[in-house]
Amino acid sequence: MSDTVIVESQTMRELFAQARRIAAFPSTVLIEGETGVGKEVIAEWIHQNSPRSQMPFIKINCGAIPESLLESELFGYERGAFTGAKREGNPGLFELADNGTILLDEIGELSVSMQVKLLRVLQEREIRRIGGSWSKSVDVRILASTNRNLRHLVEQARFREDLYYRLQVAYLHVPPLRERREEIRPLLEHYLERIGQEFQLRRRFTPEAMEILSNYNFPGNVRELRNLVEGLCIRVEDEWIEPHDLPAQIMPPAPAKAVPPSHPPAGNRSLQQQLDAVELQILKQALQEADSIRKAANSLQISHATLLRKMQKHEIKLS
C-alpha cells in the first residue's frame, strides 16, 4: 500500500470492518470525507483485500485533468480521432484496469457531460473509444471518492441523481482526524519514524510537544499531520522537537492577562494580584539562575510548556 493503516478508534474499527465486507464483492463504492482523511488509502485497502488484488489498481483525479482530455484518458481513442493523436490509437484507463479496480478521485468535479458518459459505462459495462465505431466490454470495479457532499450537489442540480445512486451501491464516510483523536499520537510516531528512516535522521518529540500536537485539531487531517512532521524533521537541528519548534498556529492560546491598576498600594491589591507578583519574582529568579528555559522549568518542577505559558502571561522576555 502507499501508506500504513493505523486504526485505534472505535469509529475507524467499524469503518474497516465495513470495508472488509465490501471488499469481497465487485460492487461500486462511494467514499466521502474531508480533504486529507485517507480516502485513497481506504480505496487501496479495499482493492488489496478483494479478489482482484492481483489485478491492476488505477487511480485518476477527475479534478486535475482538463475536461477536453479526461474523456480520452478514461476511454481512450482510435487512430486519427483528433490532431496529435497517436497513429495506432491509445487505450483508456478503463481498458487498462480491465479485471481490476479503478479509483475515480474527486468525482464531484466531473462536468455534467462526463457524468453522462460515466453513467453509460456503469449501466452497460462497456466503453467506446473516441472516434471508435465499436464498444468493448470491460470488467472493472469502480471506487469513487470525493471531499464534497454529493447528496447536496444533487439537490443543487450540479450532480446527476441517477449517477449518484449508481455510485452509492456501497457507501463509506471517513471521519476527520479531530473525531478520532486516539490515532493522532500513533500517526505522529509512525511518520516520525518513517521520515527519520527515509532521511536518515533521529528525531523525537518531547512530552510537552506531543501533548500540544495531540490537542491540535488538524484541519488538514492526516495529510497535514504528515507534512507537519516532515517539515519539523528537516527544520529542527536537535534530536528533540520542543514546543517552541512548532508552528505558531498549533500553539495553544496564551491565557488572558489580568490588567491590574497601575501600582496599587499593597493593601488595595486583590489576592490574585499579590500571588501574581510573587510568581513573577520567582520566575525571574529561576530564569536568571538557570542556563536555559528548560533548566529553569526543571528547577521549578514544572513542564517546559507551563513555564512558556507563564512567561507569556507575565510578558517575560529573555535577553
N, C-alpha and C positions, 0 to 999 in steps of 0.2 A: 504493500500500500504506500501511497505518497505520504502518509502521516500515521502516527501511532494513535490508537483509540484509547482514551483514558475515561473510564466510567466509574464514578464514585457516588453520584447522587441517585436517589430512587427514581427521579424523573427520567434520567438517561438509561437506567437499567430497564425501565419499562419500554423506552423507545427502542433499544436494541433488541429486546425480546420481540417486539412487533416486527422490526426489520428482519430478524431471523426467520420468522414465519413467512413474511412476504417474499424473502429471497428464494424460497423453494419453488415459487410459481413464476410463470412468464408475464404476469400482469404488469400493466403500466403503473408507474408510481409518481406521485407529485410530492415533492419535498419543499416545504416552505420554512422560512426562518430569516432572521436579520442577517445583514452582511457580516461575514466572518465567523459564523457559529459552527461551521464544519459540514455544510450540506454536501459538498463534494466528497468529503471523507465518508459520510454515510452512504452516498451513492456507490462509491467504490467498494465499500464493505459489503453492500448488498450483492454486487456483481461477484465478488470473490467468494461469497458464501452461497452462490447459486449454482445450478447445474451447468451454467455457461461460463464458469470461472476460467476455463482453459481457452476460451474463445476471445475475440477482440473486445476491448472496452475503450470506446472512443468518446472524447469529450469535446463539446463545441460551445463557445459562449455566443449566444444569439444576439447579445447587445454589442459585441465587439467587432462584428463584421458588417460592412455596408449591405443594405438590402439588395443592391444590384449584384452582389457577389454571393450572398447567402444561399440563394437557390442552387447555384452551380456547386457550391460547397456541399450542400446536403444531398442533392440528387444527381450531380454530375452533368456532363454534356456530351453531345455527339460531335463528330468531326465537322468542322465548318459552322458550328452553331452560332458563333459570333466572332468578331475581329479579335485576333490574338489567341484564339482557342488552339489547343494542341491539335496537330494534324490527325492523331489517332483517337482523339476524344479523351475523356477522363471520367473515371468512376467517382461517384459522390460518397460521402461518409456513410450513408445508409447501406450502400453496396459493400463498402469495406467492413462494416460492422455485421454483415450477414452471419447469423447463428450466434451472435454475441449481443452486446449491450451498447446503447448509445445514450449519453447524458446530454440533454439539451439544457444548458445552464442559462439563467436569466431569461427564461421563456416568456416572461411578461413583457419583454421588449420587442417581441415579434410584431411585425406590421400585420394589418388585417389580411392583406393578400397572401402573406406567407402562412398565416393561420389557416386559411382555406386549404392551401396545398398540404400542410401538415395533417389536417383533418382527413384528407383523402387517403394519405398514407396509413393513418391509424385505422380507418374504416376498411380499406381494401387490402392492406398489407402489400401494396405494390408501389413501385416508384417508376417514374418516366424521366429519362434524361432530357435536358434542354436540347431542343432540336431533334429529339427522337420521335419515332412513329410507333414504337412498341413499348410495352410495360414489362417490368421484371418483378417477380415475386421476391420478397425479402422476409427473412425470419429474424427480426430484430426486436429485442426488448427495449422499450423506451422508458428512461427515467428523466423527469423534468424537475428543475429546481428554480426557485425564484426568491428574492427578498421582498417581493411585493405581495399584497393580498389579492390573489386572482379573483376571489369572490367579489371584492369591491370593484375591481376593474370590469367585471361582467355587469355589475349594477350600473356602472358609468358608461356602458356600451363601448368599452375600449378593449374588451376581450370577448371572443365568441363564446357564447354559453354552451353550444354543442361541443366545442373543443375542450372547454373546461371540464365537462363531465366525462369526456373521453380520457382525459389525463388523470382525473381523480378516481381511478379504479381503486387504488390504494393511496392513502394519504398519511404523510408523516410531518409533524411540526417539530423543528429542532429549537429548544428553548435557548434564550440568550444566557451568557455566562453569569450574569448577575442573579439569575434564578437557579443556578446550580453552583453555588459558591464552594461546595465541597471539592470541586475539581480545580479551583484556582491554584492552590498550593502544589498539588501533584503536577499540574501543567507547567508551573514556573520551574519546578525542579527538573522536569523532563527536558524542557527546552534549554535550561541552563547546562545540563549535562550534554545534550546533543550538540548544541552550538559550541560548547567548550571542546568537545572531541573534534568537531569539524574544523575549528580554527586553532586547535592545539593551545587552548587557554585553560587556566584553572580559575574559576570564578565561583563565589558563594555569596548568598545573601545573609546579612546579619539578621538576628531575630527581629530587630526593630524595623528593618526594611521589609522583611517578609510580612510582618504584621500590617504595615501600611499598604502593601500591594494586595494583601488578602482582603482588605476592606474597600478597595477601589472597585468601581462599577464596571470598568472596561466596556465603554460603549461600542468599541470596535470588536468586542468579543475575542475569540481565540486568535484571530489574525493580529489584532492589536497587541495582545499579550506576547505572541511570538516575536513580533517586530520590536517590541519594547525590550525584551530580553536580549535580542541580538544587538540592539543599539547600546545597551548597558555593557555588554561583554566587550565591545570594541572601544568604548569611550573611557571606561574605568581602568586605570592602570594597576590598581591594587587587587589583591585576591578577593578581598571582602567588598561587597557592594553595600554602601551605607545609605541611610535616608537622604543625606544631602546630595547623593548622586542621582536621585530620582528626579524626573521632570516635575516642574512646579505644579502642573495641573493635577498630579497624583497626590501631592502632599495634602493632608487634612487641613482644613481651615484653622487659623490661629484663634484661640478663644478671645471673645470680646474683652476689651480692656475697660476697666472702670476708670472714669475720669475724675480724679479727686480734686477738691478745691485747692487753689494754689496755696501751698504751705500753711495748712490749717494748724492751729495750736494742738498739741498732743491731746489736751483734754477734750477737744471737739471732734477728734477723728473717730470713725467707727472702728469696731474690732477688725473688720476685714482690711481696712486701710492700714492699721497698725501691723497686722500679720503680713501684708504685702511688703511693707517697709522692711520688716525683719527678714523676710525671704529674699528681698533684693540684696541686702547686705551679705547674707550667707552665700548667695550665688556669686556675687562679685569676688568674695574672698576665695571661694573654691576655684574659680576660673583664674585668679591671679596666682594661686599656688600650684596649679597644675600646668603641664606642658601642652595639653590638648583638651578639647571639649569632652572626648571620651573618658580621659583620666579624671576629669572633674566630675563627670557623671558617676564613675565608679566610686570616687571618694564620698559622694553624697548618697550612694546606694540607690540611685535611680537609673532608669534606662536613658540611653543616648537621646532617643526621640523625646522623652519627657523633658530633659534639660533643654533641648532645642525649643520646645514649645514655651517653656518658662522664660527663656531668653527673649523670644519674640514678645511675650506678654510684657516684660519689663523694659523692652527696647534696649537690651544689652548688646552692644556690638564690640567685637574684638578688634584691636588694632593689629 
